[in-house]
Amino acid sequence: MRAFLAFEIPDTIKHYLAVLTKGMGAKTTGVRWVEEEAQHITLKFFGEIGEEKTKAIKISLAHIGTAYGSIETTTGVVDAFPNRRRARVIVVTLVKEADKIKTIFDDMENSLSTVGFEREKRGFVPHITLGRRKIPAPLLDRDIPRIEEMKFVLDKLVLFRSTLTPQGAIYDPVWDISLKADGRD
C-alpha cells in the first residue's frame, strides 16, 4: 500500500482552511487545492510498503505515544515551498509548539532509520498543505489572505493509506498512536 505518517487536524481547522483556499482559488491559477477532508500535517511519506513494514513502523514509533503529550499549536501564515517566488506547494505554517513538532519528527526519523527507512534530507517545517502546482509560479502578496491565528490540538499520529484516483488521492487511516505523555489523557 502507498502510505504516509501524519498528524490529523480538527474538522474546524479543515473547514476554515477550505474556505480560505476557495477564496485563494479565485485569485491564484494553476493550483490543485487539497480537499477539506484530506488536510493533515504530513511527517513522513513512505511510498509503497507492505504489511510487515507497516507493523515495523508502528512498533518503532510506539514510544512516541507516551513520550510526548498532545500539542496545542496555532496556524501561522500562508507561505510556499520552495519559496514564494517559485511556489510549488502552498501551505499554512504552524507557530505555537512548532519546536515540539520538530522534536517528534526528529525522534520519529531516528526510530524509523532503525527499521530501514532513509532519513529526510530536507529540513522539516511543520505545515498544512493547501495546494500544489505542477509548474512553479510566484505567490503574490495580493493573493494571500490574512489568516486568523487559530489554536488547535494535535493528539494523534496516524498512518494513512493513500489511494490515487483520477479525482485525487483518498486517505484512509490504517492505525494511530495517541499522544498521552506518561499514559495520561
C-alpha positions, 0 to 999 in steps of 0.5 A: 500500500502507498502510505504516509505518517501524519498528524490529523487536524480538527474538522474546524481547522479543515473547514476554515482552511477550505474556505480560505483556499476557495477564496485563494482559488479565485485569485491564484491559477494553476493550483490543485487545492487539497480537499477539506477532508484530506488536510493533515500535517504530513511527517513522513511519506513512505511510498509503497510498503507492505504489511510487515513494514507497516507493523515495523513502523508502528512498533518503532514509533510506539514510544512516541505515544507516551513520550510526548503529550498532545500539542496545542499549536496555532496556524501561522501564515500562508507561505510556499515551498520552495519559496514564494517566488517559485511556489510549488506547494502552498501551505499554512505554517504552524507557530505555537509548539512548532519546536515540539513538532520538530522534536517528534519528527526528529525522534520519529526519523531516528526510530524509523532509520532503525527499521530501514527507512532513509532519513529526510534530507530536507529540513522539516517545517511543520505545515498544512498543505493547501495546494500544489502546482505542477509548474512553479509560479510566484505567490503574490502578496495580493493573493494571500489572505490574512489568516486568523491565528487559530489554536488547535490540538494535535493528539494523534499520529496516524498512518494513512493509506493513500489511494490515487484516483483520477479525482485525487488521492483518498486517505484512509487511516490504517492505525494511530498512536495517541499522544498521552505523555506518561499514559495520561489523557 
